[in-house]
Amino acid sequence: MHESWGHDWTVGLKGSWKRPPWPGHTRGDPWSAMWAEWWRGPAPRADRGLVRFLVLDAIASQPRHGYEIIQVIVDKSGGAYRPSPGVIYPTLQMLEELGHACTVEREQRKVYAITEAGQRELSDHAVEVAEFYEGYGDARWERHADDVANVMKRVGRVVRLFKHAMRRGQLRPTTLRKMHAILDEALHKLEDLLSLEDP
């Protein structure tokens, strides 16, 4: 049986909101509290677009081979993010093709060095790299629960808007088709944005 539109979805969860879910977090609205309780895993992995900037950052100070690059990323993320060789080596190949990295010899072993074009590319995306690693800082990823809650509030606004339109009889077939197209476009954009690298 479907829940009624007026159902209070916070029932059963409020008991866990009597205290702040982590130090320094004050009691807020239900969205914030709910996400504070649910958000207990590691931060999201780097998406495909960001991985190449993490690799450039790893070789910016000195040339490195693939496993050294992985270790640099592991260390800078506090051990929380470990890209697989199956992610790193294709990324290095792509960076070579773009002219952002090149191979050099070190102790009879091929290592990867950043090029001038790669340094410019890294500089253009330095903020993204910094923000990614900040997510693994001492404050823990949970400090971003308010940002997640703000996104979820907007999801809630869509539901409320739909509910309001239904009650007023505004959902004609033409309107529903337009809504369908708008939501499809938004979903496609979100799917692209949230596309994660293969493990």
Backbone hydrogen bonds in HBPLUS format (Angstrom, degrees):
<---DONOR---> <-ACCEPTOR-->    atom                        ^
c    i                          cat <-CA-CA->   ^        H-A-AA   ^      H-
h    n   atom  resd res      DA  || num        DHA   H-A  angle D-A-AA Bond
n    s   type  num  typ     dist DA aas  dist angle  dist       angle   num
A0007-HIS N   A0004-SER O   3.00 MM   3  5.29 164.8  2.02 115.2 117.8     1
A0011-VAL N   A0008-ASP O   3.22 MM   3  5.90 172.1  2.23 120.1 122.4     2
A0013-LEU N   A0010-THR O   3.02 MM   3  5.45 159.4  2.06 130.9 135.0     3
A0016-SER N   A0013-LEU O   3.01 MM   3  5.76 149.3  2.10 119.4 127.0     4
A0017-TRP N   A0014-LYS O   2.92 MM   3  5.17 162.6  1.95 112.3 117.8     5
A0025-HIS N   A0022-TRP O   3.06 MM   3  5.70 157.3  2.11 145.7 146.1     6
A0033-ALA N   A0029-ASP O   3.16 MM   4  6.44 167.8  2.18 158.4 162.1     7
A0034-MET N   A0030-PRO O   2.80 MM   4  5.87 162.0  1.83 153.2 158.4     8
A0035-TRP N   A0031-TRP O   3.02 MM   4  6.21 168.8  2.03 154.0 156.5     9
A0036-ALA N   A0032-SER O   2.92 MM   4  6.05 146.9  2.03 143.9 153.9    10
A0037-GLU N   A0033-ALA O   3.06 MM   4  6.32 146.9  2.17 144.8 152.3    11
A0037-GLU N   A0034-MET O   3.14 MM   3  5.26 123.1  2.48  95.5 109.1    12
A0038-TRP N   A0034-MET O   2.98 MM   4  6.27 152.5  2.06 147.4 155.7    13
A0039-TRP N   A0035-TRP O   2.84 MM   4  5.62 156.8  1.89 147.5 152.2    14
A0040-ARG N   A0038-TRP O   2.99 MM   2  5.94 113.2  2.45 116.1 100.2    15
A0050-LEU N   A0047-ASP O   3.10 MM   3  5.47 125.3  2.41 105.0 118.4    16
A0051-VAL N   A0047-ASP O   3.17 MM   4  6.40 148.7  2.27 157.5 166.3    17
A0053-PHE N   A0050-LEU O   2.96 MM   3  5.34 128.5  2.24 108.2 121.8    18
A0054-LEU N   A0050-LEU O   3.07 MM   4  6.44 151.2  2.16 153.4 162.3    19
A0055-VAL N   A0051-VAL O   2.93 MM   4  6.24 151.8  2.01 152.2 160.1    20
A0056-LEU N   A0052-ARG O   2.99 MM   4  6.21 159.3  2.04 140.4 145.9    21
A0057-ASP N   A0053-PHE O   2.88 MM   4  6.06 155.0  1.95 142.5 149.8    22
A0058-ALA N   A0054-LEU O   2.97 MM   4  6.19 143.8  2.10 137.9 147.6    23
A0058-ALA N   A0055-VAL O   3.04 MM   3  4.99 117.7  2.44  92.9 108.6    24
A0059-ILE N   A0055-VAL O   3.14 MM   4  6.49 139.6  2.31 147.9 157.9    25
A0060-ALA N   A0057-ASP O   3.37 MM   3  5.09 158.9  2.42  95.7 101.6    26
A0064-ARG N   A0112-TYR O   3.00 MM  48  5.33 149.3  2.10 140.2 142.2    27
A0112-TYR N   A0064-ARG O   2.76 MM  48  5.33 175.5  1.76 134.2 135.8    28
A0068-GLU N   A0065-HIS O   3.07 MM   3  5.42 124.3  2.39 107.9 122.4    29
A0069-ILE N   A0065-HIS O   3.03 MM   4  6.33 152.6  2.11 155.5 164.2    30
A0070-ILE N   A0066-GLY O   3.02 MM   4  6.39 157.1  2.08 148.6 154.6    31
A0071-GLN N   A0067-TYR O   3.04 MM   4  6.22 156.7  2.09 139.2 145.3    32
A0072-VAL N   A0068-GLU O   2.92 MM   4  6.20 152.3  1.99 148.5 155.6    33
A0073-ILE N   A0069-ILE O   3.09 MM   4  6.39 163.7  2.12 153.9 157.1    34
A0074-VAL N   A0070-ILE O   2.90 MM   4  6.18 156.9  1.96 150.5 157.8    35
A0075-ASP N   A0071-GLN O   2.83 MM   4  6.02 163.5  1.85 151.2 155.2    36
A0076-LYS N   A0072-VAL O   2.90 MM   4  6.10 163.7  1.92 152.7 157.1    37
A0077-SER N   A0073-ILE O   3.01 MM   4  6.07 138.4  2.19 140.5 150.6    38
A0079-GLY N   A0074-VAL O   2.67 MM   5  4.71 154.7  1.73 161.8 154.7    39
A0078-GLY N   A0075-ASP O   3.10 MM   3  5.11 160.3  2.14 105.2 109.2    40
A0080-ALA N   A0077-SER O   3.27 MM   3  5.54 164.9  2.30 107.2 111.4    41
A0087-VAL N   A0084-SER O   2.89 MM   3  5.27 157.4  1.94 111.3 119.0    42
A0088-ILE N   A0084-SER O   3.02 MM   4  6.37 162.4  2.05 154.4 159.4    43
A0089-TYR N   A0085-PRO O   3.03 MM   4  5.84 167.7  2.05 148.8 151.6    44
A0091-THR N   A0087-VAL O   3.30 MM   4  6.33 148.1  2.41 138.6 147.6    45
A0092-LEU N   A0088-ILE O   2.87 MM   4  6.20 152.4  1.95 153.7 161.7    46
A0093-GLN N   A0089-TYR O   3.03 MM   4  6.27 156.5  2.09 147.5 153.7    47
A0094-MET N   A0090-PRO O   2.96 MM   4  6.19 154.8  2.02 143.9 150.5    48
A0095-LEU N   A0091-THR O   2.88 MM   4  6.17 154.6  1.95 148.9 156.0    49
A0096-GLU N   A0092-LEU O   2.95 MM   4  6.22 150.0  2.04 146.0 153.8    50
A0097-GLU N   A0093-GLN O   3.04 MM   4  6.34 157.7  2.09 146.9 152.7    51
A0098-LEU N   A0094-MET O   2.93 MM   4  6.21 142.6  2.07 145.0 155.8    52
A0100-HIS N   A0095-LEU O   2.82 MM   5  5.05 146.1  1.93 160.8 158.3    53
A0101-ALA N   A0095-LEU O   3.26 MM   6  5.32 135.2  2.48 115.1 110.6    54
A0099-GLY N   A0096-GLU O   3.02 MM   3  5.03 146.5  2.14  98.9 109.4    55
A0115-THR N   A0100-HIS O   3.20 MM  15  5.31 165.5  2.22 122.5 121.6    56
A0102-CYS N   A0113-ALA O   2.89 MM  11  5.41 153.6  1.96 150.9 159.1    57
A0113-ALA N   A0102-CYS O   2.79 MM  11  5.41 168.2  1.80 164.9 169.0    58
A0104-VAL N   A0111-VAL O   2.88 MM   7  5.48 154.9  1.94 147.9 155.5    59
A0111-VAL N   A0104-VAL O   2.88 MM   7  5.48 167.4  1.90 163.8 167.9    60
A0106-ARG N   A0109-ARG O   2.81 MM   3  5.16 152.3  1.89 142.2 151.7    61
A0109-ARG N   A0106-ARG O   2.98 MM   3  5.16 132.3  2.22 101.1 114.6    62
A0119-GLN N   A0115-THR O   2.85 MM   4  6.19 147.0  1.96 147.2 156.3    63
A0120-ARG N   A0116-GLU O   3.05 MM   4  6.35 152.6  2.12 146.3 152.9    64
A0121-GLU N   A0117-ALA O   2.99 MM   4  6.23 156.4  2.05 144.0 150.7    65
A0122-LEU N   A0118-GLY O   2.86 MM   4  6.06 158.5  1.91 147.8 153.5    66
A0123-SER N   A0119-GLN O   2.93 MM   4  6.07 155.9  1.99 142.6 149.4    67
A0124-ASP N   A0120-ARG O   3.02 MM   4  6.28 149.8  2.11 145.1 152.7    68
A0125-HIS N   A0122-LEU O   3.03 MM   3  5.16 137.5  2.22  99.3 111.6    69
A0126-ALA N   A0123-SER O   3.49 MM   3  5.08 171.3  2.50 101.4 100.8    70
A0129-VAL N   A0125-HIS O   3.24 MM   4  6.60 159.0  2.28 152.5 157.9    71
A0130-ALA N   A0126-ALA O   2.94 MM   4  6.16 166.2  1.96 152.4 156.3    72
A0131-GLU N   A0127-VAL O   2.87 MM   4  6.05 161.7  1.90 151.5 156.5    73
A0132-PHE N   A0128-GLU O   2.99 MM   4  6.16 150.7  2.08 142.6 150.4    74
A0133-TYR N   A0129-VAL O   3.13 MM   4  6.48 166.0  2.15 156.5 158.3    75
A0134-GLU N   A0130-ALA O   2.89 MM   4  6.05 147.5  2.00 146.9 157.1    76
A0135-GLY N   A0131-GLU O   3.26 MM   4  6.42 136.7  2.46 138.2 146.6    77
A0135-GLY N   A0132-PHE O   3.19 MM   3  5.45 137.2  2.39 100.4 111.4    78
A0136-TYR N   A0133-TYR O   3.01 MM   3  5.46 159.8  2.06 111.5 118.0    79
A0137-GLY N   A0134-GLU O   3.03 MM   3  5.07 161.5  2.06 114.9 114.5    80
A0140-ARG N   A0137-GLY O   3.02 MM   3  5.65 167.2  2.04 121.0 125.1    81
A0143-ARG N   A0140-ARG O   3.21 MM   3  6.16 173.1  2.22 124.0 126.1    82
A0144-HIS N   A0141-TRP O   2.96 MM   3  5.86 171.5  1.97 129.1 132.0    83
A0145-ALA N   A0142-GLU O   3.03 MM   3  5.37 160.8  2.06 120.2 120.0    84
A0147-ASP N   A0144-HIS O   2.98 MM   3  5.29 124.3  2.30 105.7 119.6    85
A0148-VAL N   A0144-HIS O   3.16 MM   4  6.57 155.9  2.22 152.0 158.9    86
A0149-ALA N   A0145-ALA O   2.82 MM   4  6.07 155.2  1.88 146.8 154.4    87
A0150-ASN N   A0146-ASP O   2.94 MM   4  6.20 148.9  2.04 143.6 151.1    88
A0151-VAL N   A0147-ASP O   3.21 MM   4  6.57 148.6  2.32 142.8 150.3    89
A0151-VAL N   A0148-VAL O   3.10 MM   3  5.20 120.5  2.47  97.0 111.5    90
A0152-MET N   A0148-VAL O   2.98 MM   4  6.32 161.7  2.01 153.3 158.4    91
A0153-LYS N   A0149-ALA O   2.85 MM   4  6.10 142.2  1.99 147.3 157.8    92
A0154-ARG N   A0151-VAL O   3.03 MM   3  5.32 123.9  2.36 100.9 114.6    93
A0155-VAL N   A0151-VAL O   3.17 MM   4  6.63 145.2  2.29 142.5 152.7    94
A0156-GLY N   A0152-MET O   2.91 MM   4  6.22 154.9  1.98 146.2 153.0    95
A0157-ARG N   A0153-LYS O   2.88 MM   4  6.24 140.2  2.04 141.3 152.6    96
A0158-VAL N   A0154-ARG O   3.17 MM   4  6.49 148.4  2.27 142.4 149.0    97
A0159-VAL N   A0155-VAL O   3.22 MM   4  6.63 157.9  2.27 149.0 154.2    98
A0160-ARG N   A0156-GLY O   2.92 MM   4  6.21 161.9  1.96 151.2 156.2    99
A0161-LEU N   A0157-ARG O   2.85 MM   4  5.97 154.7  1.92 146.3 153.4   100
A0162-PHE N   A0158-VAL O   2.98 MM   4  6.19 157.2  2.03 148.6 154.4   101
A0163-LYS N   A0159-VAL O   2.93 MM   4  6.17 160.9  1.96 150.3 155.8   102
A0164-HIS N   A0160-ARG O   2.87 MM   4  6.07 159.8  1.91 149.0 154.2   103
A0165-ALA N   A0161-LEU O   2.99 MM   4  6.19 158.7  2.04 146.9 152.4   104
A0166-MET N   A0162-PHE O   2.98 MM   4  6.22 152.7  2.05 149.0 156.4   105
A0167-ARG N   A0163-LYS O   3.07 MM   4  6.35 159.3  2.11 149.9 155.0   106
A0168-ARG N   A0164-HIS O   3.14 MM   4  6.38 142.6  2.29 142.1 151.9   107
A0170-GLN N   A0165-ALA O   2.90 MM   5  5.08 167.5  1.91 156.4 154.5   108
A0169-GLY N   A0166-MET O   3.11 MM   3  5.09 157.6  2.16 101.7 108.5   109
A0175-THR N   A0172-ARG O   2.97 MM   3  5.14 114.9  2.41 102.8 119.0   110
A0176-LEU N   A0172-ARG O   2.88 MM   4  6.17 160.3  1.92 162.0 168.4   111
A0177-ARG N   A0173-PRO O   3.00 MM   4  6.23 153.2  2.08 145.5 152.2   112
A0178-LYS N   A0174-THR O   3.09 MM   4  6.35 154.1  2.16 143.5 150.0   113
A0179-MET N   A0175-THR O   2.87 MM   4  6.16 157.6  1.92 150.8 157.6   114
A0180-HIS N   A0176-LEU O   2.83 MM   4  6.01 155.7  1.88 146.4 153.3   115
A0181-ALA N   A0177-ARG O   3.06 MM   4  6.34 157.1  2.12 144.7 149.6   116
A0182-ILE N   A0178-LYS O   2.98 MM   4  6.26 160.1  2.02 150.9 156.3   117
A0183-LEU N   A0179-MET O   2.85 MM   4  6.05 168.6  1.86 158.8 161.5   118
A0184-ASP N   A0180-HIS O   2.88 MM   4  6.02 155.5  1.94 147.7 155.1   119
A0185-GLU N   A0181-ALA O   3.02 MM   4  6.21 160.1  2.06 146.8 151.5   120
A0186-ALA N   A0182-ILE O   3.00 MM   4  6.29 159.5  2.05 148.1 153.8   121
A0187-LEU N   A0183-LEU O   2.82 MM   4  6.00 158.8  1.87 150.6 156.6   122
A0188-HIS N   A0184-ASP O   2.93 MM   4  6.13 158.6  1.97 150.4 155.7   123
A0189-LYS N   A0185-GLU O   3.12 MM   4  6.35 158.1  2.17 146.2 151.7   124
A0190-LEU N   A0186-ALA O   2.93 MM   4  6.20 155.1  1.99 147.9 155.2   125
A0191-GLU N   A0187-LEU O   2.80 MM   4  5.98 155.7  1.86 150.6 157.4   126
A0192-ASP N   A0188-HIS O   3.02 MM   4  6.26 153.3  2.09 144.7 151.3   127
A0193-LEU N   A0189-LYS O   2.92 MM   4  6.15 158.0  1.97 145.0 151.6   128
A0194-LEU N   A0190-LEU O   2.83 MM   4  5.92 157.0  1.88 150.8 156.3   129
A0195-SER N   A0192-ASP O   3.46 MM   3  5.24 163.9  2.49  97.6 101.7   130
